[in-house]
């Protein structure tokens, strides 16, 4: 029974997300050009009310009711911007982040209890699968090369969460009707901002408040030269690191979806069997490549974050 709980959570999350296909912004409506096709799939939209008709079946009515409940929150509770700046309304990409969060909770919380219960090791293939991924992909390849001794054990919870959260965001976005949250600069920028906070926090915690100078300017450089020339340059370099993380993940996850949509649009544009077969095969090849990219990009983001944060523990 415990083995199918994560699968049930995935199915329920997928069914609930189908409500967004019923909203005005979420339907795959007919488009006139490839630009509109790409924009309709890659852009975000606020959850809006959906009209319930007599022709809707019971499932559609329930899904639309849930959709309208979310839309009501957007029109009432979240109508006004927070501090007059931040739009707090629930959107398609916000829901994708929630789906990934629930996947992390639904998989790893029961997994943790199971591992704690089976102190001599579990015989479950499901448990061993995730244990192997955490041990090899996260600890041995990401955390251990960048942190020493006890610091590695202290760092693994964060980087395991970071890796699998990004991985689930990437993979869920490949399902029909879904959207890739990491194809949003705000999402990748928020994750990169956590890395920047980690760099600053760990640097100050290990080297003291003077880390902003000692941790960036090489030892032995005259103070005047360091403050006037090297420190501003190194400070810009410090800020460029999270910016590079933001753009790298966003660009890689967006590019693959654009190519797949263009291949699919060729079928609608030429409307011939010959082009259709080639387009479908091309889309399938890119889709399989996207599965690999989803894993690789999650690993790269976590690995570079670990490298940046780990390096802040030592002076320049």
C-alpha positions in Angstrom: 0.0 0.0 0.0 2.8 2.4 0.9 4.4 1.9 -2.5 1.4 3.2 -4.4 0.9 6.3 -2.3 3.3 8.4 -4.4 1.7 7.1 -7.6 -1.7 8.1 -6.4 -0.5 11.5 -5.5 0.9 12.0 -9.0 -2.3 10.9 -10.6 -4.5 13.1 -8.4 -2.2 16.1 -9.0 -2.3 15.4 -12.8 -6.1 15.2 -12.8 -6.5 18.4 -10.7 -4.2 20.2 -13.1 -6.4 19.4 -16.0 -8.7 22.1 -14.7 -6.4 24.6 -16.2 -7.1 23.2 -19.7 -10.7 24.3 -19.0 -9.8 27.9 -18.3 -9.7 30.6 -21.0 -5.9 30.9 -20.7 -5.3 27.2 -20.4 -7.2 25.8 -23.4 -5.3 24.8 -26.5 -7.3 27.1 -28.7 -6.7 27.4 -32.4 -3.8 29.7 -33.2 -2.9 31.5 -36.5 0.9 31.3 -36.3 3.8 29.5 -34.7 4.5 32.6 -32.5 1.0 32.4 -31.0 1.4 28.6 -30.5 4.7 29.0 -28.6 3.4 31.9 -26.5 0.2 30.1 -25.6 2.2 27.2 -24.2 5.2 29.1 -22.6 3.5 32.1 -21.1 1.7 32.2 -17.7 -1.9 33.1 -17.0 -4.0 33.9 -14.0 -6.7 31.3 -13.1 -10.0 32.8 -14.3 -13.6 31.7 -13.9 -14.9 29.0 -16.3 -18.5 28.7 -17.2 -20.3 25.5 -16.3 -22.9 24.3 -18.9 -25.5 21.7 -18.9 -23.5 19.6 -21.4 -20.6 19.2 -19.0 -20.2 15.8 -17.5 -19.9 15.3 -13.7 -16.1 15.3 -13.8 -15.9 18.5 -15.9 -18.4 20.2 -13.5 -16.3 19.3 -10.5 -13.1 20.4 -12.1 -14.6 23.7 -13.2 -16.0 24.2 -9.7 -12.5 23.8 -8.2 -11.2 26.2 -10.9 -13.8 28.7 -10.1 -13.0 28.4 -6.4 -9.4 29.3 -7.2 -10.6 32.1 -9.5 -12.7 33.5 -6.7 -9.7 33.7 -4.4 -7.9 35.6 -7.2 -10.7 38.0 -7.5 -11.2 38.6 -3.7 -8.4 37.6 -1.3 -5.5 38.1 -3.8 -7.0 40.9 -5.8 -4.8 43.7 -4.4 -1.0 43.5 -4.8 1.0 42.9 -1.7 2.7 46.2 -0.7 1.3 47.5 -4.0 4.0 45.7 -5.9 3.7 41.9 -5.7 0.9 40.1 -7.6 -0.2 37.3 -5.3 -2.9 35.8 -7.6 -2.7 32.1 -8.3 -1.4 31.3 -11.8 -0.6 28.3 -13.9 3.0 28.3 -13.0 2.2 28.7 -9.3 0.2 25.5 -9.5 3.1 23.7 -11.2 5.3 24.7 -8.3 2.7 23.4 -5.9 2.5 20.1 -7.8 6.3 19.7 -7.6 6.2 20.5 -3.9 3.5 18.0 -3.2 5.5 15.4 -5.1 8.6 16.0 -2.9 6.5 15.7 0.2 4.5 12.7 -1.0 7.6 10.8 -2.0 10.3 11.7 0.6 8.3 12.0 3.8 7.0 8.4 3.7 10.5 7.4 2.4 12.1 9.0 5.5 9.8 7.1 7.9 10.4 3.9 6.0 14.2 4.3 6.2 14.1 5.2 9.9 12.0 2.2 10.6 14.2 -0.3 8.7 17.5 0.5 10.4 19.2 -2.6 8.9 18.2 -1.6 5.4 15.1 -1.9 3.4 14.3 -4.7 0.9 11.9 -2.4 -1.0 13.1 -1.6 -4.5 11.2 1.7 -4.3 13.1 2.8 -1.2 16.4 1.5 -2.6 15.9 3.5 -5.8 15.5 6.8 -4.1 18.3 6.0 -1.6 20.6 5.3 -4.5 19.7 8.5 -6.2 20.2 10.6 -3.1 23.5 8.8 -2.2 25.0 8.9 -5.7 23.6 11.9 -7.5 23.3 14.3 -4.6 25.9 13.3 -2.0 28.8 11.8 -4.0 28.5 14.0 -7.1 27.2 17.3 -5.7 27.8 17.7 -2.0 30.9 15.7 -1.0 33.2 17.4 -3.6 32.4 20.9 -2.3 32.0 20.4 1.4 34.2 18.9 4.0 33.5 16.4 6.9 30.5 17.4 9.0 29.6 20.2 6.6 28.6 17.7 3.9 26.0 16.0 6.1 24.7 19.4 7.1 24.4 20.5 3.5 22.8 17.4 1.9 19.2 18.1 3.0 19.1 21.5 1.2 20.8 20.2 -2.0 18.7 17.1 -2.1 15.6 19.2 -1.9 16.9 21.6 -4.5 17.9 18.8 -6.9 14.6 16.9 -6.7 12.4 20.0 -6.7 14.0 21.2 -9.9 13.9 17.7 -11.4 10.2 17.3 -10.7 9.5 20.8 -12.1 11.4 19.8 -15.3 9.8 16.4 -15.7 6.2 17.4 -14.9 6.4 20.1 -17.5 6.9 17.4 -20.2 3.5 15.8 -19.5 0.5 16.7 -21.7 -1.5 19.6 -20.3 1.3 20.7 -18.0 3.8 23.5 -18.0 7.4 23.9 -17.0 7.8 26.1 -14.0 11.5 26.4 -14.5 10.8 28.0 -17.9 10.0 31.1 -15.9 12.7 33.6 -15.1 11.0 34.5 -11.8 11.2 30.8 -10.7 14.8 30.2 -11.7 15.8 33.7 -10.3 14.2 32.8 -7.0 16.2 29.6 -6.8 19.4 31.4 -7.8 18.6 34.0 -5.1 18.6 31.2 -2.5 22.1 30.2 -3.7 23.3 33.8 -3.4 21.9 34.0 0.2 23.6 30.7 0.9 26.9 32.0 -0.3 26.7 35.2 1.8 25.3 33.4 4.9 27.8 30.5 4.8 30.7 32.9 4.1 29.8 35.2 7.0 29.2 32.2 9.4 32.6 30.6 8.6 34.8 33.7 8.1 33.0 36.5 10.0 31.5 39.8 8.8 34.7 40.6 6.9 34.1 37.8 4.5 32.8 40.4 2.0 36.4 41.6 1.7 38.5 38.6 2.8 36.5 36.1 0.9 36.6 38.0 -2.4 39.9 39.9 -2.6 43.1 37.8 -2.8 45.4 37.8 0.3 48.3 40.1 0.1 46.8 42.8 -2.1 47.3 46.3 -0.7 44.1 47.6 1.0 43.8 50.7 -1.1 44.1 48.7 -4.4 41.8 46.0 -3.1 39.0 48.4 -2.0 39.2 50.7 -5.0 39.7 48.2 -7.8 39.6 44.5 -7.0 36.7 44.4 -4.5 34.2 46.1 -6.9 35.2 43.7 -9.6 34.9 40.6 -7.4 31.6 41.9 -6.0 30.2 42.0 -9.6 31.6 38.5 -10.1 29.7 37.4 -7.0 26.4 38.7 -8.4 27.0 37.3 -11.8 27.1 33.7 -10.5 23.4 33.5 -9.5 22.5 35.4 -12.7 24.2 32.7 -14.8 22.3 30.1 -12.9 19.0 31.9 -13.6 19.6 32.2 -17.3 21.1 28.7 -17.8 18.2 26.8 -16.4 15.6 29.0 -18.0 17.1 28.9 -21.4 17.7 25.2 -21.5 14.2 24.3 -20.3 12.5 26.8 -22.7 14.5 26.0 -25.8 13.5 22.3 -26.0 9.8 23.1 -25.6 10.0 25.7 -28.4 11.6 23.2 -30.8 9.0 20.6 -30.0 6.2 23.1 -30.6 7.7 24.1 -33.9 7.9 20.5 -35.1 4.2 20.1 -34.2 3.3 23.3 -35.9 4.8 22.0 -39.2 2.0 19.3 -39.3 -0.7 22.0 -39.1 1.1 24.3 -41.6 1.7 21.7 -44.4 -1.1 19.2 -43.6 0.5 16.3 -45.4 1.3 12.8 -44.2 4.9 13.1 -45.3 5.7 16.2 -43.3 3.5 14.8 -40.4 5.6 11.7 -40.0 8.8 13.6 -40.1 7.5 16.2 -37.6 6.3 13.5 -35.2 9.6 11.6 -35.3 11.5 14.9 -34.8 9.3 15.8 -31.9 9.8 12.4 -30.3 13.5 12.7 -30.6 13.6 16.1 -29.0 11.2 14.9 -26.3 13.6 12.1 -25.4 16.4 14.5 -25.4 14.4 16.8 -23.1 14.1 13.9 -20.6 17.8 13.8 -20.4 18.1 17.6 -20.3 15.6 17.7 -17.4 17.9 15.5 -15.3 21.1 17.1 -16.4 20.0 20.7 -15.7 18.7 19.8 -12.2 22.1 18.3 -11.5 24.0 21.2 -13.0 22.0 23.8 -11.0 22.5 21.9 -7.7 26.2 21.2 -8.4 27.0 24.8 -9.3 25.1 26.0 -6.3 27.1 23.6 -4.1 30.3 24.8 -5.7 29.5 28.5 -5.1 28.3 28.0 -1.5 31.2 25.6 -0.7 33.8 28.0 -2.1 32.5 30.8 0.2 33.7 28.8 3.2 37.3 29.6 2.3 39.2 32.8 1.8 40.1 33.8 -1.8 
